[in-house]
């Protein structure tokens, strides 16, 4: 399948980035698999390897795999990385965390995310090109939660027509306070996105509702479809100050996977009272969703279920 315009714009970047990962062709006295040509041959992609200059050959291998055997692309990248870890270690020039982070970012722009390459334990073991700076190693200051706590309480006193917009702005301030790199509301192809943020290199789209009625299944389905229409690795956080109907939660979770998480006003106050960081609250919800498929479990229950000492 031909590459899309967006893919064509970044298709050469992986070849540039991984050029130094491996030799182009095997050394006569070395393991033949420890080369770009050897990896392609082992995966049955030898016909896509173009002999000649190394950089054009790598670019052709990657682009041809994308166009003709897209389902093998992640296997190819993963095999190249595994071979590169061995090769570069033997040269006393190990693959660095910065190189791997850069590759992951390029792959994200091609709408790929390879879980093994994002595994925190894998990235942590990689050599760092530069030692941590004093800023990185210095303990981060505690977030001052009291102004945010007061701001959330004050929203109830605003005129009804102002509450929703003010609640969105409050959430952006909350995400910024916890260093989640938020983006304010934006529109895409006629649809409104209330914002986005980044947690552990996962992009979350935001839906914010300040309504007296509890949010039901219909609103959840609409937001789920919004998230599904973006990149395959996008997630969503639906923040409903009033919470969610029991019927809606049951119907929404029945027979379908979830790419969105739910957070209520009660959850927000738990965070603002210092019972859990915002990062921890979202990660606990993501883990429970991954284990059970549950879109929403209260932060109170998740903290009760947390193992002692965690």
N, C-alpha and C positions, 0 to 999 in steps of 0.2 A: 504494500500500500504506500503510495507516495507520501512524503513527509508534508505535514501542514506548514503553513507559512511561519507560524511561531516556532515550530521545531527546526525548520531550515535555518532560522536566525541564530540558533545556538548549537546546531548539530556538530559544528567543527570544534566547539570548546572542549568536549571530553578528550579528543585526540591531542589537542595542545596540552591539556592538563596531565595526561598519563604518559606522555612521550618518554619520560625518564624512568617509568616504572619497570620496563623490561627491554632487553635487546629485540630488534626486529626479527631476526632469525636465530636459530640455535647455534651456540658455539659447538665446534666439532667434538670437543671432549666434555661437554656439559650435558645435563639432562635436557633433552629436546623440548620438553614441555615448558621449560623456563624461558619462554620467548613469546612474543605476540603470535608469530606463525605457529608455534607449538601449541599454544592455547586454542587457537582457531582450529587446528587439525584435531585436537583431542575432543572438541565439541562438535565435530562434523561440519565445521564452517570453513574448511580449508579452501573451498572454491571461491570464498569471498575475500581471501587474502591476495592482495596484488603485489607481486614482486617488484622491487625497485626501491625508490626512496622511502624511508621509514615513515615519515609523517603522513604523506598521502596514502600510504598503505594502511596505516591505523585508521585514518579518517574514512577510507573506503570500507574497511571491515565493519566499523561501527555503524555507518550510515546504511550500508547494504543490509546489515542485520536488522536495523530498525525498519527498513522498507519491506524486506522480504520474509523475515522470521522474527517479528517483533516480540513474540513470546519467549525467544531465546536471549533477548538483549540483557536482561538482568543476570542470567546465568553466565553470559560472556563477561560482563563487568566483574562479577564476583570471582570468576576464575582468574581473571587478570590480576585482581587485587591479591588473591591468595598466592599466586605465583610471584608477584612483586614483593610480597612480604619476605619470602624466602630469598629471592635474588638480591634485594637491596640489603638485607641483613648480612649476606655473604660478602657484600662489598663494603661493609661497615658504614653504610649510608642508609639507615633504616627509614622506612616510610614514616612520615611525621603526622601528627594529629592535624596540623594545618593543611597538609596535602589532602588528607581524607575528608576533612570538613569542606574544603573547596570542591572536591569531587561530588560530595553529597549535594552541595548547593547547585552545581551544574545539572545533576540528574533531576533535581526537583523542578528545574525550569523545563526539563523535557517530560515532566509529569511521571517521574519514576522515583520511588523511595524503596531502597533495599534494606529491610530490617536489620540484617546482620551488620551492615556498615554504619547503622545509627546506634547500635547497641552501646550504651554508656560504658559497660565494662571493657568492650573492645577498644573504644576510643581512649579510655583512661590509660590503657596499657601502652599506647603508642608514644613514641618519642616526641618531645615538643621541640620545634625548631628554635624557639626562644623560651627562656625560663619565665615563669610567671612574674609579672611586674608587681611592684609593691602594692599598687592599687588592687590587683586581682587577689592577692593573698591577704590583704587587710580585711578583718571582719566587717561585714556590711552593717551600717547603722540600723537600729530598729526603726520600723515604720511607725510614725506618729499616727495612731488610729483615732484619737479623740476627735479631731476636726472632721474626719470622714464619718464617724459615728453620729456626730451632731448634724452633719449635712444630710444624712439619710433620714434622720428623724424629722428634719424640717420640711422635707418634700411633701409630707402629708398635709402641711399647712398651706400649701400653694393652691391657687385656683386649679380646677380640674384640667383645664386645657394646657396648663404649663407642666403638669407632673411628668408626663411621659418623656418629653424632651429633656427636662431636668434630670430625670432618672438615667437617661442615656449618658448625659454628661458626667453624672456622678460615677457611673461604672467605668468610664474611660479614665477618670481621675483615680479610681481604685486600682485599676490595672496598672496605671503608671506608677502608683505608689509602691506596688510590688514588682516593679521592673519587668513587666510583661510586654513592653513595646506596643502599646495599643495604637490603633488607627481609628479615627472618628468615622461617623456614618458616611456611606457612599452609595452611589447607584450604579448598577450594572444591567444593561439591556432592559431597562424599565422596571427593575426590581430594587427594592430598598434593602440595604444591609446596614444594621445598626452600628457596626464596627467590627474590628477584628483584633486579635492579640496573638502573641507567640509564647508558647510554653514548651520548653525542652525541644525546640525545633519543630514543634507541631503547630500548624496554623489553625486557630479556632475562629470561626465566624460567630458573631454575636447577634442574638435576638433579645430585646429588652421589652418587657411588658409591665406597665403599672396599671393594673385594672383591679377593680373590686371583685368581679367574678373570677373564679379559678380558671386557669387555662385548660382547655379540653383537647381532644384528639385532633380536631381539624387544624388548629393552629400548629400543633406539633408536626403533622404531616406536611404542611406547607413549608415549614422551616427545614424539615428533613430533605425535601426535594430541592430547596435552595442550595443546601450544602452538597448534595449529590451531583448537582450540575456543575460544580467546580472541580478542582483537582481531586484525584482519587484518595489522596492522603489528607484532605481537609477534614476538619471536625467542626462541630458546632456547640455552642453553649447557649441554652435558652434560659434566661434569667427572668422568672416571673415573681414579682414581689409578693403577690397573693398566694402563689403556689399552683398546684395542678389538681384537677379532679381525679378521684380514684378510678372512675370509669374510663377517663381518657388515658390514664397511665396503663390500665389493664388492656384496653383495646389497642393502644399504640404498640405495646410490647408483644402482643400476640402474633406469633408466626413471622416476625420480621426482625432483622438485625438493626442495630442502631448506630448511627454515626454522630449522634448529638447527645449531650448531657443536659440535665436539668439542675437549676439552682433556685432556691426560694429566698424570700426575704429573711426567713429564720436562719438560713444558711449564712447569709450576708452578715447578720448580727453576730453569729458565732465567730466569724472571721474578725469582725470589728471589735469583739470583746477579747481577742487574743487567744481563743481556744485552738485555733489552727491558722497557719498562713493560707493565703489564697491559693498559692501553688499546691500546698498539701491537700486542700479541700478538693481542687479539681482533679488531682492525681488519684485521690481515693475514689472519687466518683468514676474516673476513667477505668480504674482497675476493677471496680465492682461491675461496671458495664461490660468489660471484657470477659469477666468470669461468668456473669449471669445473663447478660443482655438487658439489664434493667436500665432504663433511661434515667430514672430519678430514684435515689435513696437519700434520705435526709442526712446532712452532715452529722447531726446528733447521733443517729444510728451507726453511721460509719465509724465515728470515734469510739462508740461503745464497743464495737466489734474488733477494734484494732488490738493486735496482740500487745501484751504488757511489755513496756520498754521500747516499743517501736517509735 
